[in-house]
Amino acid sequence: MSMKKTISTALLSIALLVPLSPDAIAETKGPTTQQKNELYQQYEIVIESVNQRHPDGELELAPIYAFRDEDWRPVEEFRKIAKKRSTFRIALTSDEKQAVKPEQSSEINVIADITTDYSQSAERQLCSDTVSVTSESRTKGTWVQKGYTATRIDANQTYEISLGGYYTMDGIVTGHIPTIEFHCGRTGEIS
């Protein structure tokens, strides 16, 4: 084998091995651990800054271990996302009704299990005191329901349900307490 061919083979072997180095693999799959730690510290500063300018937004940074690969982005891009999230709202929907969705919002599907009782005095079905409520995100982010309050209004013809929970998307967590109403029809149908 000639010296030229040996050198060419050696260079080709090295060129093939370089992309397999740990740093090269980390770059193809996202930032390294050190880069993530540095970005996270900068994200903390961004969240604090946005909260000072928009105190109603009450943004929190998700724990670093909860960040998905796609959540890591340049700081300026993260800043733009955080500013949008400071005015973010939740739009509640159910199988029976679709909420008017604000421009910067996410849809949360509400599943309400409401029983009704016949009222002799009202001569119709009314909402009973038994209700169970669950909810889930219909969009990209993650919704965690922490509780709910169900109040009967309109002479027990309507349940007003307020959900308490946290919505996480793009590494940013926001708390919300949205409200939805469910009406009990004369014959017991819930809408």
C-alpha positions, -999 to 999 in steps of 0.1 A, spaced: 0 0 0 14 34 -10 21 61 16 -4 84 -2 -32 57 1 -24 51 38 -26 88 46 -59 91 27 -73 61 45 -62 76 79 -77 110 71 -110 94 60 -111 74 92 -105 104 113 -131 124 94 -157 97 100 -149 96 137 -151 133 144 -189 135 141 -191 107 167 -174 127 194 -196 136 225 -196 173 217 -206 167 181 -234 144 192 -246 169 218 -247 197 192 -269 176 169 -293 168 197 -293 202 213 -272 222 238 -247 205 261 -254 203 298 -232 233 304 -250 253 277 -284 244 292 -273 256 326 -261 289 311 -293 293 291 -314 285 321 -297 312 341 -304 337 313 -340 325 311 -344 332 348 -334 368 342 -358 371 313 -387 358 333 -379 382 362 -377 411 337 -410 403 319 -428 399 353 -416 433 363 -430 449 332 -462 427 331 -470 418 368 -504 402 358 -486 376 338 -470 359 368 -446 338 347 -426 310 363 -397 291 347 -403 254 346 -376 233 364 -346 227 342 -353 189 342 -387 195 327 -374 213 297 -378 193 265 -352 194 237 -374 218 217 -377 242 246 -341 252 244 -337 282 222 -317 314 218 -324 339 247 -339 366 224 -364 340 210 -372 329 246 -378 366 255 -403 370 227 -422 339 239 -421 351 275 -436 385 265 -464 368 246 -471 345 276 -474 375 299 -508 382 282 -517 345 277 -552 333 286 -570 299 289 -601 293 267 -623 266 282 -643 243 260 -664 212 264 -679 187 241 -711 207 242 -697 242 238 -667 259 222 -653 290 239 -644 321 220 -607 317 219 -586 349 225 -557 354 202 -530 343 226 -546 314 244 -548 277 247 -578 255 248 -585 234 278 -613 208 274 -635 205 305 -654 173 313 -681 180 338 -701 151 352 -733 169 365 -763 151 378 -798 166 379 -828 161 402 -864 168 394 -878 197 414 -916 196 422 -918 233 430 -899 244 398 -916 216 377 -883 209 360 -849 193 363 -823 213 383 -786 208 389 -781 186 419 -753 191 444 -732 163 428 -706 174 402 -672 161 392 -649 180 369 -617 170 350 -599 189 323 -571 184 298 -551 205 273 -563 204 236 -531 221 224 -493 218 225 -488 226 262 -494 207 294 -523 215 317 -524 203 353 -557 209 371 -551 215 408 -588 219 418 -621 234 410 -651 252 425 -686 244 413 -713 269 423 -750 266 415 -765 298 402 -797 309 384 -820 291 409 -799 259 405 -803 259 367 -766 266 360 -733 254 374 -705 280 373 -672 261 374 -639 277 381 -608 256 375 -575 262 391 -544 249 374 -510 254 358 -502 255 321 -467 247 309 -454 254 274 -420 264 260 -404 260 295 -428 287 310 -454 279 337 -485 301 342 -512 297 368 -548 302 357 -583 302 372 -607 302 342 -645 299 345 -671 280 324 -708 276 328 -730 245 323 -767 249 320 -793 224 330 -823 222 306 -859 217 316 -856 179 310 -821 175 325 -799 179 294 -766 197 302 -752 222 278 
